[in-house]
């Protein structure tokens, strides 16, 4: 064990013996080194989760999870070559491309999302970047969703400075643009845009005054060092992303990554815990791949510091647990969802009653979330 690893483990052991030694709040740092982050991956699992739980409790209610809903407003035919994504026009995954969604459908889905307890509505389009002709429609969409009392988020690809300002002025609260992986491994996954392109978009979003939503995907064949590199890039940004989605690769037939071995769940949980330690005040989102996780794995992720999820049975083109399944899991764990200001407790209780009724209903009443998996699964999720 290196000196850094020994010191990290020793610190955690001391904290376990005397909780009074825990500082009031973990320091917000932007100077993490690769060696420090890799040392976290080498720590005993229980020690790592203990440290992550301490940091989490310093900044958040440990039994509260922020809930978002994600809607694909334009699906497929993306010119990028991201090897994980069924929306790329370069791969034959059976995904049918769709035009930009009508405003009425978007607003209806946003209303439904709010009724089921989501506080944020995220809209994603399979674009390299939005065209100027689409901007008036997009800004109107933001304003309409915002008027419902929801937080708004979009993921549209790369943005110019002027586009970021226009979305901010329309009322956009969050913009998602993932870094995906480490700079060193990035070229093995994507060649049609550079790492700097992504960093530039995040800078435009920050300069416009919007919240940043940025994370990555693990399980793409990267090394532990690459996972450490991704988290280091995110934590060393001028400002930590307010939302950090951690996606587990969902393999899709027809994409170049469809034959990779599954990632060890414990390695995924470690990544969640390290993200929490390095970005103490950020919401860490348990994102794509959650459908394939057991309740126990999800519970450990929440213990490790994840405090944000997506509700609903679909993420862009990726399957996701049904809303009722999440409600039941939250009940088992004693987790509450963050609420919008005008979201009623009565509506939440009604959703819980419906979930309990479905749990007792015949199997044929359940939605089959595994249907159509091979048609389209993994997208760059917010």
Secondary structure as UniProt FT lines:
FT   HELIX           3..17
FT   HELIX           19..21
FT   HELIX           34..42
FT   HELIX           45..59
FT   TURN            62..63
FT   STRAND          64..74
FT   TURN            83..84
FT   TURN            86..87
FT   TURN            89..90
FT   HELIX           103..115
FT   TURN            116..117
FT   STRAND          120..125
FT   HELIX           132..146
FT   TURN            147..149
FT   STRAND          151..155
FT   HELIX           161..170
FT   STRAND          174..176
FT   HELIX           183..186
FT   TURN            187..189
FT   HELIX           195..208
FT   STRAND          211..213
FT   STRAND          216..218
FT   HELIX           224..235
FT   STRAND          243..248
FT   TURN            253..254
FT   TURN            256..259
FT   HELIX           265..278
FT   TURN            280..281
FT   STRAND          283..286
FT   TURN            288..289
FT   HELIX           290..292
FT   HELIX           295..303
FT   TURN            304..305
FT   STRAND          308..311
FT   STRAND          314..315
FT   TURN            316..317
FT   STRAND          318..319
FT   HELIX           323..333
FT   STRAND          336..337
FT   TURN            341..342
FT   HELIX           345..360
FT   HELIX           363..365
FT   TURN            369..372
FT   HELIX           373..375
//
